[in-house]
């Protein structure tokens, strides 16, 4: 309920602000919604949203899988951590723009370069979070699993993954927002479709209405994924925790 | 040792630890166990009694194969399947009571698990999560888990510690009933002599660090058959050994 009120207030503020500004700089909400409808009717909105969403999913999955494996390995094996840690620090501090430009120069303006660059931007965050999670694994439960000779699959499913779940959820939430922002940048710079490409076009035409008409639906899609998927998964994996407050 | 075990061969638990050291953080090594040997026949219950901090838990961890950094030999009975009850229950907080048992003992049948739950008074708690249980109940779940695994050797590390007296007494009777009816070879670590007297066939008295078995007492009338006079005899014998050690 509080969320809906908060969104309505935002909409109202936008309406009032647009009254004072010229439509060229800040179009009224209604004008933007009309533009969204027009883009949807032509089919351009859906195809561009779809292209961006596919890139987000691909880059996100790549970064999560690779980052989890590397992060857990670093959290468990001290020697590997000592070796790989400087790489992670370098990657963490490398600006997203540098990675994208280098990827496009080295691999050309290709889909692989775009998705790889985005994944590489998200990778160190996942590694750092999952490494903390692996370090926090309960040694007592580990011994218990060892004493009862649990097979690796059982240990992973019932002992290790439930402990990593909160860390995985944290990595996913921060990851999703980061990934889609960077996907828009790679599309802006070197892809012939997607929300980022359309925003690039809008920028060249100084068309704020078109810019917002693409931004808003995509924000809604990401919001839906966050509330419907990520939060649900989070609730499910933490249902055993006694409720606080 | 003055005990002649009736059952020989691979069914027995045989332990001979020459020495076990811990390397201190500041350098140097501390010997915790030196020249410890004990034997337990098939289906027997052994109680390891010793002062706090003498290395009882370390000994149990060595037997369980969780600590391999020692010199000596451990021969487990039969296939060496271990049912371990740790001092802290070590349950999976994210799985229900029943799932905790089933995950550790996937081959156990439902009737057996049901019977264990009845004996241990857990039937009403099957669907609860460990976070919702008291320590006494959580420890019962750990015991049910270890027994459902149908171990060749059951290891119990201070199963009654930090329980109130009434609860400890009830749990002691339940454990006595379970080991009696199932005939599983069992090793219990405790610092309480009375617990040992009322649960064990053999009582191993341990010295302080570096620890070893000072005396092995044979219980003539174990558990349900325990008499006042036998308990008194064991108590006197143990006190004499402990008194001699203290000097």
Boltz contact constraints between the chains, C-beta under 6 A:
constraints:
  - contact:
      token1: [A, 140]
      token2: [B, 90]
      max_distance: 6.0
  - contact:
      token1: [A, 143]
      token2: [B, 66]
      max_distance: 6.0
  - contact:
      token1: [A, 144]
      token2: [B, 90]
      max_distance: 6.0
  - contact:
      token1: [A, 147]
      token2: [B, 64]
      max_distance: 6.0
  - contact:
      token1: [A, 147]
      token2: [B, 82]
      max_distance: 6.0
  - contact:
      token1: [A, 147]
      token2: [B, 84]
      max_distance: 6.0
  - contact:
      token1: [A, 148]
      token2: [B, 104]
      max_distance: 6.0
  - contact:
      token1: [A, 158]
      token2: [B, 103]
      max_distance: 6.0
  - contact:
      token1: [A, 162]
      token2: [B, 94]
      max_distance: 6.0
  - contact:
      token1: [A, 240]
      token2: [B, 93]
      max_distance: 6.0
  - contact:
      token1: [A, 240]
      token2: [B, 94]
      max_distance: 6.0
  - contact:
      token1: [A, 240]
      token2: [B, 129]
      max_distance: 6.0
  - contact:
      token1: [A, 242]
      token2: [B, 131]
      max_distance: 6.0
